[in-house]
């Protein structure tokens, strides 16, 4: 039987694509594409990755039944998942060898014929793959990481600086050219009419409306809270924002103003924005904000310690702040503009999640560059992989530099295309911004009335 790697290599050449072009199309790194074309290696691809490669090359697998005869096309009305792929109704794991001795663990299930006949397919969604991985034999467990396997090793990974460093530097590298190209490609997606109206309302509901200036006053915070609860006084259908973010000494003012509204209060803590303070000061800063009623704490990591390779120190500090949060959610600010490389962004994301972060956040908004699409792409890939391997979902918050409706919609497209609709919810994705809300409201009015309103039609924050 012809090796799968040879089939993929021939398919790429037939499509007249370079390895770099195929990587951009599939969102994989160029090194991954190069590896999958080496003889005997393509069988190690997980099924979702193989699906993406086959679709990019316009290749199609013939589905065979137990007697190795082609299965006729499926009838109308076959149940499908949200991505449009058919979903098997009856799952039963079997050992089969469709590509030779080293490809195991396809799902065997009943077709819609009467009586049902066993078939095999590649069209599997995430739940089906998780079931396959959880129930296959020791060989499969050596090839793929099953959910929760990494969760059992967290204590081992974080027992010493050397162990943490070994784990973080063992993560797959980020292809910077590929990440930039993928983000640029997704940024060209056009969202119009009713889809745009839905996206605008979703973006408003995801905003952490922020004021973090030295001249903040009680009156300014109360005005911001009023705007968060009812962004457009002339239109009660406009959704409220997710939260109001203030310095911790103003948390009490925000809590009183937002009482009963459902809008959360987020407080920046741990010597924001520099993070240069002793651990005792950072913990007291956090406890003060929680005691004042904050629902969410935004902390900053010690970038100096991280860049010096003191990963365990950063991990332990995040874990200590998480303990001090009590029932409040913890957002960990990576300040990606100071991390220098995408590899460092991925490592910092994993380090924060291993320490217990509920959200990972790009930046404080006080330095440039702040949030960018490629950096957010890397962070989204990290939370997706973390959920696959640990079983816990973590949110993402880009913050800083997101000012227009077009910017916000680009981030929503990025989320949908990278991690799926599970993260398209204010519980799992936020936009940190101060001026963005006004532009969203003006665009919302334009869609409703057909006329643009000027900036003097909205409040200045």
Buried (B, 14 or more C-beta within 10 A) or exposed (E): EEBBBEBBBBBBEEBEBEBBBBBBBBBBBBBBBBBBBEEEBBBBBEBEBBBBBBEBBEBEBEBBBEEEEEBEEBEEEEEEBEEEBBBBEEBEBBEBEBBEEEBBBBBBBBBBEEEEBBBBBBBBBBEBBBBBBEBBEEEBEEBBBBBEBBBEBBEEBBEEBEBBBEBBEEBEEBBBEBBBBBBEEBBEEEBEEEEBBEBBBBBBBBBBBBBBEEEBEEEBBBBBBBBBBBBBEEEEEBBBBBBBBBBBEBBBBBBBBBEEBEBBBBBBBBBBBBBEBEBEEBBBBBBBBBEBBBBBBBBBBBBEBBBEBBBBBBBBBBBBBBEBBEEBBBBBBBBBBBBEEBBBBBBBBBBBBBBBBBBBBBBBBBEEEBBBBBBBBBBBBBBBBBBBBBBEBBBBBBBBBBBBBEBBBBBBBBBBBBBBEBBBBBBBBBBBBBEBBBBBBBBBBBEEEEEEBEEEEBBEB
